[in-house]
Amino acid sequence: MAFIFRPHILDKIWQKHQVIEDEVEEVYSDPDRITERTGGARGNNRRYLEIGETKGGRILRIVYEAEYNDGSQGSLILITAFEAPEADRKRYRRKVRGR
């Protein structure tokens, strides 16, 4: 599945959080990432959050929605991305140490 990056979202995550598109993809590709399904603001059960590390060592939280086209292909629509809160960073580090 591939990310769909809407320009206004990329602008927002850069302006507010200094996160770039490549970092989002790095978190999603992190084999140690933590994935959770979340209901989202409207109870959307296709919304996920990921906590993972970039190649530069930043631990980020990304939130996206999964959209499925014909059941075999789909897209990930980025909602937001930002520096993970301390509790998430600790949880991620514990997971990495425990592997």
Stockholm file with secondary structure:
# STOCKHOLM 1.0

chainA/1-99         MAFIFRPHILDKIWQKHQVIEDEVEEVYSDPDRITERTGGARGNNRRYLEIGETKGGRILRIVYEAEYNDGSQGSLILITAFEAPEADRKRYRRKVRGR
#=GR chainA/1-99 SS CEEECCHHHHHHHHHHHCCCHHHHHHHHHCTTCEEEEECTTTTCTTEEEEEEECTTSCEEEEEEEEEESSSSCEEEEEEEEEECCHHHHHHHHHHHHTC
#=GC SS_cons        CEEECCHHHHHHHHHHHCCCHHHHHHHHHCTTCEEEEECTTTTCTTEEEEEEECTTSCEEEEEEEEEESSSSCEEEEEEEEEECCHHHHHHHHHHHHTC
//
